Amino acid sequence: MKPEIHPEYKEMHITCSCGNSFDTRSTRGDKAYHVDVCSKCHPFYTGQSKVVDSGGQVEKFRKRFGGQK
């Protein structure tokens, strides 16, 4: 590997909209980051069905394709 071409790998604090927070490492320049879904609240990990709507995407899809059969 070539020296001095890789980004720095720094500590980062992640906060989810559900309230869960944890520390990890990342090449991203921020010290803190906010996410909408994490492993504590994502339906795949929890086993609960839950509509995860980011920015009205579900409603936009239903409006566009919901009336067609």
Gaussian input, Z-matrix of N, CA and C with variables (Angstrom, degrees):
# hf/3-21g

backbone

0 1
 N
 C     1     B1
 C     2     B2     1     A1
 N     3     B3     2     A2     1     D1
 C     4     B4     3     A3     2     D2
 C     5     B5     4     A4     3     D3
 N     6     B6     5     A5     4     D4
 C     7     B7     6     A6     5     D5
 C     8     B8     7     A7     6     D6
 N     9     B9     8     A8     7     D7
 C    10    B10     9     A9     8     D8
 C    11    B11    10    A10     9     D9
 N    12    B12    11    A11    10    D10
 C    13    B13    12    A12    11    D11
 C    14    B14    13    A13    12    D12
 N    15    B15    14    A14    13    D13
 C    16    B16    15    A15    14    D14
 C    17    B17    16    A16    15    D15
 N    18    B18    17    A17    16    D16
 C    19    B19    18    A18    17    D17
 C    20    B20    19    A19    18    D18
 N    21    B21    20    A20    19    D19
 C    22    B22    21    A21    20    D20
 C    23    B23    22    A22    21    D21
 N    24    B24    23    A23    22    D22
 C    25    B25    24    A24    23    D23
 C    26    B26    25    A25    24    D24
 N    27    B27    26    A26    25    D25
 C    28    B28    27    A27    26    D26
 C    29    B29    28    A28    27    D27
 N    30    B30    29    A29    28    D28
 C    31    B31    30    A30    29    D29
 C    32    B32    31    A31    30    D30
 N    33    B33    32    A32    31    D31
 C    34    B34    33    A33    32    D32
 C    35    B35    34    A34    33    D33
 N    36    B36    35    A35    34    D34
 C    37    B37    36    A36    35    D35
 C    38    B38    37    A37    36    D36
 N    39    B39    38    A38    37    D37
 C    40    B40    39    A39    38    D38
 C    41    B41    40    A40    39    D39
 N    42    B42    41    A41    40    D40
 C    43    B43    42    A42    41    D41
 C    44    B44    43    A43    42    D42
 N    45    B45    44    A44    43    D43
 C    46    B46    45    A45    44    D44
 C    47    B47    46    A46    45    D45
 N    48    B48    47    A47    46    D46
 C    49    B49    48    A48    47    D47
 C    50    B50    49    A49    48    D48
 N    51    B51    50    A50    49    D49
 C    52    B52    51    A51    50    D50
 C    53    B53    52    A52    51    D51
 N    54    B54    53    A53    52    D52
 C    55    B55    54    A54    53    D53
 C    56    B56    55    A55    54    D54
 N    57    B57    56    A56    55    D55
 C    58    B58    57    A57    56    D56
 C    59    B59    58    A58    57    D57
 N    60    B60    59    A59    58    D58
 C    61    B61    60    A60    59    D59
 C    62    B62    61    A61    60    D60
 N    63    B63    62    A62    61    D61
 C    64    B64    63    A63    62    D62
 C    65    B65    64    A64    63    D63
 N    66    B66    65    A65    64    D64
 C    67    B67    66    A66    65    D65
 C    68    B68    67    A67    66    D66
 N    69    B69    68    A68    67    D67
 C    70    B70    69    A69    68    D68
 C    71    B71    70    A70    69    D69
 N    72    B72    71    A71    70    D70
 C    73    B73    72    A72    71    D71
 C    74    B74    73    A73    72    D72
 N    75    B75    74    A74    73    D73
 C    76    B76    75    A75    74    D74
 C    77    B77    76    A76    75    D75
 N    78    B78    77    A77    76    D76
 C    79    B79    78    A78    77    D77
 C    80    B80    79    A79    78    D78
 N    81    B81    80    A80    79    D79
 C    82    B82    81    A81    80    D80
 C    83    B83    82    A82    81    D81
 N    84    B84    83    A83    82    D82
 C    85    B85    84    A84    83    D83
 C    86    B86    85    A85    84    D84
 N    87    B87    86    A86    85    D85
 C    88    B88    87    A87    86    D86
 C    89    B89    88    A88    87    D87
 N    90    B90    89    A89    88    D88
 C    91    B91    90    A90    89    D89
 C    92    B92    91    A91    90    D90
 N    93    B93    92    A92    91    D91
 C    94    B94    93    A93    92    D92
 C    95    B95    94    A94    93    D93
 N    96    B96    95    A95    94    D94
 C    97    B97    96    A96    95    D95
 C    98    B98    97    A97    96    D96
 N    99    B99    98    A98    97    D97
 C   100   B100    99    A99    98    D98
 C   101   B101   100   A100    99    D99
 N   102   B102   101   A101   100   D100
 C   103   B103   102   A102   101   D101
 C   104   B104   103   A103   102   D102
 N   105   B105   104   A104   103   D103
 C   106   B106   105   A105   104   D104
 C   107   B107   106   A106   105   D105
 N   108   B108   107   A107   106   D106
 C   109   B109   108   A108   107   D107
 C   110   B110   109   A109   108   D108
 N   111   B111   110   A110   109   D109
 C   112   B112   111   A111   110   D110
 C   113   B113   112   A112   111   D111
 N   114   B114   113   A113   112   D112
 C   115   B115   114   A114   113   D113
 C   116   B116   115   A115   114   D114
 N   117   B117   116   A116   115   D115
 C   118   B118   117   A117   116   D116
 C   119   B119   118   A118   117   D117
 N   120   B120   119   A119   118   D118
 C   121   B121   120   A120   119   D119
 C   122   B122   121   A121   120   D120
 N   123   B123   122   A122   121   D121
 C   124   B124   123   A123   122   D122
 C   125   B125   124   A124   123   D123
 N   126   B126   125   A125   124   D124
 C   127   B127   126   A126   125   D125
 C   128   B128   127   A127   126   D126
 N   129   B129   128   A128   127   D127
 C   130   B130   129   A129   128   D128
 C   131   B131   130   A130   129   D129
 N   132   B132   131   A131   130   D130
 C   133   B133   132   A132   131   D131
 C   134   B134   133   A133   132   D132
 N   135   B135   134   A134   133   D133
 C   136   B136   135   A135   134   D134
 C   137   B137   136   A136   135   D135
 N   138   B138   137   A137   136   D136
 C   139   B139   138   A138   137   D137
 C   140   B140   139   A139   138   D138
 N   141   B141   140   A140   139   D139
 C   142   B142   141   A141   140   D140
 C   143   B143   142   A142   141   D141
 N   144   B144   143   A143   142   D142
 C   145   B145   144   A144   143   D143
 C   146   B146   145   A145   144   D144
 N   147   B147   146   A146   145   D145
 C   148   B148   147   A147   146   D146
 C   149   B149   148   A148   147   D147
 N   150   B150   149   A149   148   D148
 C   151   B151   150   A150   149   D149
 C   152   B152   151   A151   150   D150
 N   153   B153   152   A152   151   D151
 C   154   B154   153   A153   152   D152
 C   155   B155   154   A154   153   D153
 N   156   B156   155   A155   154   D154
 C   157   B157   156   A156   155   D155
 C   158   B158   157   A157   156   D156
 N   159   B159   158   A158   157   D157
 C   160   B160   159   A159   158   D158
 C   161   B161   160   A160   159   D159
 N   162   B162   161   A161   160   D160
 C   163   B163   162   A162   161   D161
 C   164   B164   163   A163   162   D162
 N   165   B165   164   A164   163   D163
 C   166   B166   165   A165   164   D164
 C   167   B167   166   A166   165   D165
 N   168   B168   167   A167   166   D166
 C   169   B169   168   A168   167   D167
 C   170   B170   169   A169   168   D168
 N   171   B171   170   A170   169   D169
 C   172   B172   171   A171   170   D170
 C   173   B173   172   A172   171   D171
 N   174   B174   173   A173   172   D172
 C   175   B175   174   A174   173   D173
 C   176   B176   175   A175   174   D174
 N   177   B177   176   A176   175   D175
 C   178   B178   177   A177   176   D176
 C   179   B179   178   A178   177   D177
 N   180   B180   179   A179   178   D178
 C   181   B181   180   A180   179   D179
 C   182   B182   181   A181   180   D180
 N   183   B183   182   A182   181   D181
 C   184   B184   183   A183   182   D182
 C   185   B185   184   A184   183   D183
 N   186   B186   185   A185   184   D184
 C   187   B187   186   A186   185   D185
 C   188   B188   187   A187   186   D186
 N   189   B189   188   A188   187   D187
 C   190   B190   189   A189   188   D188
 C   191   B191   190   A190   189   D189
 N   192   B192   191   A191   190   D190
 C   193   B193   192   A192   191   D191
 C   194   B194   193   A193   192   D192
 N   195   B195   194   A194   193   D193
 C   196   B196   195   A195   194   D194
 C   197   B197   196   A196   195   D195
 N   198   B198   197   A197   196   D196
 C   199   B199   198   A198   197   D197
 C   200   B200   199   A199   198   D198
 N   201   B201   200   A200   199   D199
 C   202   B202   201   A201   200   D200
 C   203   B203   202   A202   201   D201
 N   204   B204   203   A203   202   D202
 C   205   B205   204   A204   203   D203
 C   206   B206   205   A205   204   D204

   B1=1.4510
   B2=1.5188
   B3=1.3169
   B4=1.4540
   B5=1.5279
   B6=1.3188
   B7=1.4699
   B8=1.5270
   B9=1.3355
   B10=1.4623
   B11=1.5258
   B12=1.3331
   B13=1.4627
   B14=1.5251
   B15=1.3230
   B16=1.4529
   B17=1.5321
   B18=1.3336
   B19=1.4671
   B20=1.5268
   B21=1.3220
   B22=1.4637
   B23=1.5262
   B24=1.3002
   B25=1.4679
   B26=1.5236
   B27=1.3517
   B28=1.4581
   B29=1.5278
   B30=1.3374
   B31=1.4642
   B32=1.5244
   B33=1.3502
   B34=1.4562
   B35=1.5176
   B36=1.3303
   B37=1.4622
   B38=1.5314
   B39=1.3353
   B40=1.4624
   B41=1.5231
   B42=1.3526
   B43=1.4551
   B44=1.5163
   B45=1.3351
   B46=1.4641
   B47=1.5262
   B48=1.3274
   B49=1.4642
   B50=1.5303
   B51=1.3447
   B52=1.4689
   B53=1.5226
   B54=1.3403
   B55=1.4565
   B56=1.5153
   B57=1.3085
   B58=1.4592
   B59=1.5319
   B60=1.3129
   B61=1.4582
   B62=1.5188
   B63=1.3205
   B64=1.4553
   B65=1.5193
   B66=1.3140
   B67=1.4577
   B68=1.5182
   B69=1.3111
   B70=1.4488
   B71=1.5198
   B72=1.3029
   B73=1.4616
   B74=1.5202
   B75=1.3344
   B76=1.4507
   B77=1.5212
   B78=1.3196
   B79=1.4617
   B80=1.5142
   B81=1.3210
   B82=1.4585
   B83=1.5299
   B84=1.3127
   B85=1.4520
   B86=1.5112
   B87=1.3265
   B88=1.4619
   B89=1.5289
   B90=1.3502
   B91=1.4660
   B92=1.5193
   B93=1.3412
   B94=1.4622
   B95=1.5217
   B96=1.3374
   B97=1.4559
   B98=1.5226
   B99=1.3190
   B100=1.4582
   B101=1.5222
   B102=1.3428
   B103=1.4568
   B104=1.5237
   B105=1.3299
   B106=1.4619
   B107=1.5217
   B108=1.3391
   B109=1.4590
   B110=1.5233
   B111=1.3339
   B112=1.4673
   B113=1.5302
   B114=1.3145
   B115=1.4675
   B116=1.5248
   B117=1.3261
   B118=1.4697
   B119=1.5255
   B120=1.3436
   B121=1.4637
   B122=1.5348
   B123=1.3249
   B124=1.4602
   B125=1.5222
   B126=1.3454
   B127=1.4679
   B128=1.5256
   B129=1.3078
   B130=1.4629
   B131=1.5291
   B132=1.3184
   B133=1.4650
   B134=1.5148
   B135=1.3330
   B136=1.4599
   B137=1.5228
   B138=1.3259
   B139=1.4514
   B140=1.5205
   B141=1.3104
   B142=1.4580
   B143=1.5253
   B144=1.3376
   B145=1.4546
   B146=1.5189
   B147=1.3018
   B148=1.4515
   B149=1.5264
   B150=1.3108
   B151=1.4560
   B152=1.5207
   B153=1.3259
   B154=1.4474
   B155=1.5155
   B156=1.3166
   B157=1.4543
   B158=1.5185
   B159=1.3145
   B160=1.4645
   B161=1.5191
   B162=1.2995
   B163=1.4519
   B164=1.5150
   B165=1.3394
   B166=1.4515
   B167=1.5225
   B168=1.3168
   B169=1.4612
   B170=1.5272
   B171=1.3241
   B172=1.4567
   B173=1.5251
   B174=1.3118
   B175=1.4646
   B176=1.5233
   B177=1.3006
   B178=1.4664
   B179=1.5330
   B180=1.3350
   B181=1.4572
   B182=1.5227
   B183=1.3410
   B184=1.4667
   B185=1.5338
   B186=1.3065
   B187=1.4695
   B188=1.5264
   B189=1.3043
   B190=1.4623
   B191=1.5358
   B192=1.3301
   B193=1.4599
   B194=1.5205
   B195=1.3067
   B196=1.4602
   B197=1.5108
   B198=1.3209
   B199=1.4577
   B200=1.5179
   B201=1.3100
   B202=1.4695
   B203=1.5133
   B204=1.3369
   B205=1.4577
   B206=1.4985
   A1=109.54
   A2=114.47
   A3=119.24
   A4=109.58
   A5=117.23
   A6=119.05
   A7=111.73
   A8=115.57
   A9=124.56
   A10=115.28
   A11=119.07
   A12=120.46
   A13=111.38
   A14=117.68
   A15=121.53
   A16=110.88
   A17=118.22
   A18=120.59
   A19=111.25
   A20=115.84
   A21=120.67
   A22=109.99
   A23=116.46
   A24=124.27
   A25=107.14
   A26=117.02
   A27=122.63
   A28=112.59
   A29=115.04
   A30=121.93
   A31=109.70
   A32=117.24
   A33=121.84
   A34=109.22
   A35=116.72
   A36=122.63
   A37=107.90
   A38=117.19
   A39=123.22
   A40=108.78
   A41=116.65
   A42=122.52
   A43=108.61
   A44=116.51
   A45=122.04
   A46=109.39
   A47=116.45
   A48=120.65
   A49=111.69
   A50=118.34
   A51=121.27
   A52=112.12
   A53=117.29
   A54=120.88
   A55=113.73
   A56=117.56
   A57=121.41
   A58=109.23
   A59=117.05
   A60=120.64
   A61=109.21
   A62=116.26
   A63=121.58
   A64=109.44
   A65=115.56
   A66=122.15
   A67=109.34
   A68=115.13
   A69=121.54
   A70=107.98
   A71=117.06
   A72=121.23
   A73=108.51
   A74=115.76
   A75=120.36
   A76=110.58
   A77=115.69
   A78=120.83
   A79=110.99
   A80=117.21
   A81=121.89
   A82=109.01
   A83=117.96
   A84=121.76
   A85=115.41
   A86=119.04
   A87=122.36
   A88=111.25
   A89=115.51
   A90=120.57
   A91=110.44
   A92=116.55
   A93=121.64
   A94=108.39
   A95=115.51
   A96=120.76
   A97=108.56
   A98=117.98
   A99=123.19
   A100=108.74
   A101=117.19
   A102=122.41
   A103=109.97
   A104=116.76
   A105=121.87
   A106=112.36
   A107=117.43
   A108=121.74
   A109=108.76
   A110=115.75
   A111=120.81
   A112=109.18
   A113=116.94
   A114=120.26
   A115=112.69
   A116=119.26
   A117=121.99
   A118=112.15
   A119=117.87
   A120=119.87
   A121=113.48
   A122=119.05
   A123=120.84
   A124=110.07
   A125=118.13
   A126=121.16
   A127=113.75
   A128=118.82
   A129=120.98
   A130=111.05
   A131=117.66
   A132=122.07
   A133=112.82
   A134=118.27
   A135=120.79
   A136=112.66
   A137=118.13
   A138=121.59
   A139=113.61
   A140=117.70
   A141=121.84
   A142=108.86
   A143=116.26
   A144=117.72
   A145=108.25
   A146=115.06
   A147=121.38
   A148=106.82
   A149=116.81
   A150=119.94
   A151=107.97
   A152=115.66
   A153=121.11
   A154=107.03
   A155=116.72
   A156=121.97
   A157=109.69
   A158=116.18
   A159=119.19
   A160=108.89
   A161=115.87
   A162=120.71
   A163=114.52
   A164=118.78
   A165=121.51
   A166=114.26
   A167=117.11
   A168=120.77
   A169=112.09
   A170=117.66
   A171=120.80
   A172=110.10
   A173=117.17
   A174=121.02
   A175=111.22
   A176=116.86
   A177=121.52
   A178=110.21
   A179=116.99
   A180=121.53
   A181=110.70
   A182=116.55
   A183=119.58
   A184=111.64
   A185=116.17
   A186=120.45
   A187=109.86
   A188=116.20
   A189=120.55
   A190=112.72
   A191=117.31
   A192=121.13
   A193=114.49
   A194=119.69
   A195=122.39
   A196=115.10
   A197=118.79
   A198=121.74
   A199=114.25
   A200=117.45
   A201=120.60
   A202=111.02
   A203=115.59
   A204=120.33
   A205=110.70
   D1=144.81
   D2=177.61
   D3=-76.61
   D4=138.86
   D5=178.77
   D6=-75.83
   D7=149.61
   D8=173.22
   D9=63.18
   D10=28.99
   D11=174.53
   D12=-113.58
   D13=-7.97
   D14=-176.95
   D15=-92.22
   D16=143.18
   D17=178.65
   D18=-69.88
   D19=159.36
   D20=178.43
   D21=-70.94
   D22=144.75
   D23=-178.33
   D24=-110.30
   D25=96.41
   D26=-170.50
   D27=-107.50
   D28=161.35
   D29=173.48
   D30=-66.90
   D31=144.45
   D32=-179.39
   D33=-145.90
   D34=142.51
   D35=178.93
   D36=-105.03
   D37=121.83
   D38=-179.06
   D39=-105.00
   D40=133.47
   D41=176.52
   D42=-124.80
   D43=130.34
   D44=179.64
   D45=-97.53
   D46=159.68
   D47=178.40
   D48=-68.32
   D49=-18.97
   D50=177.51
   D51=-79.13
   D52=-10.74
   D53=179.99
   D54=107.89
   D55=-12.79
   D56=178.88
   D57=-71.02
   D58=141.99
   D59=176.31
   D60=-142.27
   D61=149.68
   D62=-179.87
   D63=-156.86
   D64=163.70
   D65=178.40
   D66=-107.27
   D67=143.15
   D68=178.20
   D69=-149.88
   D70=-171.38
   D71=176.98
   D72=-122.84
   D73=148.65
   D74=-176.60
   D75=-155.65
   D76=159.65
   D77=173.77
   D78=-88.69
   D79=-6.37
   D80=177.47
   D81=-66.02
   D82=145.70
   D83=-173.99
   D84=-75.73
   D85=-14.92
   D86=-177.14
   D87=-74.38
   D88=156.27
   D89=173.91
   D90=-94.65
   D91=-21.36
   D92=179.07
   D93=-138.58
   D94=151.16
   D95=-177.39
   D96=-146.49
   D97=142.19
   D98=179.92
   D99=-111.93
   D100=129.11
   D101=178.23
   D102=-118.38
   D103=156.85
   D104=179.76
   D105=-83.72
   D106=-34.60
   D107=-175.13
   D108=-136.78
   D109=138.14
   D110=176.19
   D111=-129.71
   D112=-175.95
   D113=-178.70
   D114=-69.99
   D115=-17.07
   D116=178.41
   D117=-80.86
   D118=-24.78
   D119=-175.97
   D120=-122.41
   D121=-3.26
   D122=-179.89
   D123=-73.93
   D124=134.57
   D125=-177.09
   D126=-58.29
   D127=-31.49
   D128=179.71
   D129=-62.23
   D130=-40.09
   D131=-177.88
   D132=-85.86
   D133=-30.90
   D134=-176.38
   D135=-87.94
   D136=-23.81
   D137=-178.42
   D138=82.79
   D139=2.59
   D140=178.86
   D141=-98.71
   D142=142.22
   D143=176.01
   D144=-83.89
   D145=129.72
   D146=-175.76
   D147=-150.42
   D148=134.20
   D149=178.82
   D150=-82.67
   D151=119.30
   D152=178.64
   D153=-100.67
   D154=103.54
   D155=-175.17
   D156=-109.57
   D157=111.37
   D158=177.59
   D159=-106.41
   D160=111.86
   D161=175.98
   D162=72.60
   D163=25.43
   D164=177.53
   D165=75.94
   D166=20.67
   D167=-177.24
   D168=-65.08
   D169=-37.03
   D170=179.86
   D171=-66.28
   D172=-46.71
   D173=179.00
   D174=-63.71
   D175=-38.56
   D176=177.47
   D177=-62.27
   D178=-41.88
   D179=178.27
   D180=-65.61
   D181=-44.76
   D182=-179.49
   D183=-63.85
   D184=-38.13
   D185=179.39
   D186=-66.48
   D187=-38.17
   D188=-176.28
   D189=-78.21
   D190=-42.70
   D191=-173.85
   D192=-117.52
   D193=-6.41
   D194=-174.53
   D195=-66.04
   D196=-34.53
   D197=-176.40
   D198=-81.40
   D199=-14.40
   D200=-177.66
   D201=-84.79
   D202=147.30
   D203=178.51
   D204=-125.32

